[in-house]
């Protein structure tokens, strides 16, 4: 049977996760979620990986969200448990130790957009549509959408997207801060990989500590956030990478970081 999630490890300390179920609009089946969580654990356990890209097979759909065909055969409790599992998977993505980029190659609706929201950065092809469409099915986003979306784009825009259940185009998504880049579809993977390489060229411990400081600080007041920043900054001081960075700067060469 074809793997529903594929993992490609690149030499530049980059992992590429691909949702590989294009015949089913890359919908989040139980099998796909199991495989995705296994890949996340594998990446987190590999100290040589400094950045991850999440993308999808095909060109039309990044991820259609929950697998509604699979859901039709479930009891109400099974549906609740599955939605909880999807939410836990999104949190696992959000808590990956390294920066994670969503390369959105096609439409991202419902849980598909929630997956992208769990990533640190989002690059979308110019012709894609994105939306939290759950209200049109008489439910609400249940895998983080009501919480991550307003934190990213503000209350007003988030409520508009969720209440209307209407998708928006990539360019509008860029204008309201839902995605950080909108590029030609043919250039998407190359742009995502260039961004990942740029990120991965920096100190991996610094990247990890910066991500922790930003994410934790966004959930608290400024004073507490500044203290969190100080604590995470101190984690970078005793590292060999910090010394390597200073030495490379002095010698006018590219640093070679080892995550130590």
CORMO-V279848 format. One record per residue. N is the residue number from 0. SS is DSSP state (hx for helix, st for strand, lp for the rest). OMEGA is omega as a letter, one per 40 degrees, with the letter a starting at -180 (none if undefined). BURIAL is 1 if it has 16 or more other ideal C-beta (glycine too) atoms within 10 Angstrom, else 0. Layout:
<<N,SS,OMEGA,BURIAL> <N,SS,OMEGA,BURIAL>>
//
This chain:
<<0,lp,a,0> <1,lp,i,0> <2,lp,i,0> <3,lp,i,1> <4,st,i,1> <5,st,a,0> <6,st,i,1> <7,st,i,0> <8,st,a,0> <9,st,a,0> <10,lp,a,0> <11,lp,i,0> <12,lp,a,1> <13,st,i,1> <14,st,i,1> <15,st,i,1> <16,st,i,1> <17,st,i,1> <18,st,a,1> <19,lp,i,1> <20,lp,a,1> <21,hx,a,0> <22,hx,i,0> <23,hx,i,0> <24,lp,a,1> <25,lp,i,1> <26,lp,a,1> <27,st,i,1> <28,lp,i,1> <29,hx,i,1> <30,hx,i,0> <31,hx,i,1> <32,hx,i,1> <33,hx,a,0> <34,hx,a,1> <35,hx,i,1> <36,hx,i,1> <37,hx,i,0> <38,hx,i,1> <39,hx,i,1> <40,hx,a,0> <41,hx,a,0> <42,hx,a,1> <43,hx,a,1> <44,lp,a,0> <45,lp,a,0> <46,lp,a,0> <47,lp,a,0> <48,lp,a,1> <49,lp,a,1> <50,st,a,1> <51,st,i,1> <52,st,i,1> <53,st,i,1> <54,st,a,1> <55,st,i,1> <56,lp,a,1> <57,lp,a,1> <58,lp,a,0> <59,lp,a,0> <60,st,i,1> <61,st,i,1> <62,st,a,1> <63,lp,a,1> <64,lp,a,1> <65,st,i,1> <66,lp,a,1> <67,hx,i,0> <68,hx,i,0> <69,hx,a,1> <70,hx,a,0> <71,lp,a,0> <72,lp,a,0> <73,lp,i,0> <74,lp,i,0> <75,hx,a,0> <76,hx,i,0> <77,hx,i,0> <78,hx,i,0> <79,hx,a,0> <80,hx,a,0> <81,hx,i,1> <82,hx,i,1> <83,hx,i,0> <84,hx,i,1> <85,hx,i,1> <86,hx,i,1> <87,hx,i,0> <88,hx,i,1> <89,hx,i,1> <90,hx,i,0> <91,hx,i,1> <92,hx,a,1> <93,hx,a,1> <94,lp,i,0> <95,lp,a,1> <96,lp,a,1> <97,lp,i,1> <98,st,a,1> <99,st,a,1> <100,st,i,1> <101,st,i,1> <102,st,a,1> <103,st,a,1> <104,lp,a,1> <105,lp,a,1> <106,st,i,1> <107,st,a,1> <108,st,i,1> <109,lp,a,1> <110,hx,i,1> <111,hx,i,1> <112,hx,i,1> <113,hx,i,1> <114,hx,i,1> <115,hx,i,1> <116,hx,i,1> <117,hx,i,1> <118,lp,a,1> <119,lp,a,1> <120,st,a,1> <121,st,i,1> <122,st,a,1> <123,st,i,1> <124,st,a,1> <125,lp,a,0> <126,lp,a,1> <127,lp,i,1> <128,st,a,1> <129,st,i,1> <130,st,i,1> <131,lp,a,1> <132,lp,a,1> <133,hx,a,1> <134,hx,i,0> <135,hx,i,0> <136,hx,i,0> <137,lp,i,0> <138,lp,i,0> <139,lp,i,0> <140,lp,a,1> <141,lp,a,1> <142,lp,i,1> <143,lp,a,1> <144,hx,a,1> <145,hx,a,1> <146,hx,a,0> <147,hx,a,1> <148,hx,i,1> <149,hx,i,1> <150,hx,a,0> <151,hx,a,1> <152,hx,a,1> <153,lp,a,0> <154,hx,a,0> <155,hx,a,0> <156,hx,a,1> <157,hx,i,1> <158,hx,i,0> <159,hx,a,0> <160,hx,a,1> <161,hx,a,1> <162,hx,a,0> <163,hx,a,0> <164,lp,a,1> <165,lp,i,0> <166,lp,i,1> <167,st,i,1> <168,st,a,0> <169,hx,a,1> <170,hx,i,0> <171,hx,i,1> <172,hx,i,1> <173,hx,a,1> <174,hx,a,0> <175,lp,i,1> <176,lp,i,0> <177,lp,i,1> <178,lp,a,1> <179,lp,i,0> <180,st,i,1> <181,st,a,1> <182,st,i,1> <183,lp,a,0> <184,hx,a,0> <185,hx,a,0> <186,hx,a,0> <187,hx,a,1> <188,hx,i,1> <189,hx,i,0> <190,hx,i,1> <191,hx,a,1> <192,hx,i,1> <193,hx,i,0> <194,hx,i,1> <195,hx,i,1> <196,hx,i,0> <197,hx,i,0> <198,hx,a,1> <199,hx,i,1> <200,lp,a,0> <201,lp,a,1> <202,lp,a,1> <203,hx,i,1> <204,hx,i,1> <205,hx,i,1> <206,hx,a,1> <207,hx,a,1> <208,hx,i,1> <209,hx,i,1> <210,hx,i,1> <211,hx,a,1> <212,hx,a,1> <213,hx,a,0> <214,hx,i,0> <215,hx,a,0> <216,hx,i,1> <217,lp,a,0> <218,lp,a,0> <219,lp,i,0> <220,lp,a,0> <221,hx,a,0> <222,hx,i,0> <223,hx,i,0> <224,hx,i,1> <225,hx,i,0> <226,hx,i,0> <227,hx,i,1> <228,hx,a,1> <229,hx,a,0> <230,hx,a,0> <231,hx,i,1> <232,hx,a,0> <233,hx,i,0> <234,hx,a,0> <235,hx,a,1> <236,hx,a,0> <237,lp,a,0> <238,lp,i,1> <239,hx,i,0> <240,hx,a,1> <241,hx,i,0> <242,hx,i,0> <243,hx,i,1> <244,hx,i,1> <245,hx,a,0> <246,hx,i,0> <247,hx,i,0> <248,hx,i,0> <249,hx,a,0> <250,hx,i,0> <251,lp,i,0> <252,lp,i,0> <253,lp,i,0> <254,lp,i,1> <255,lp,a,0> <256,lp,a,1> <257,lp,i,0> <258,lp,a,1> <259,lp,none,0>>
//
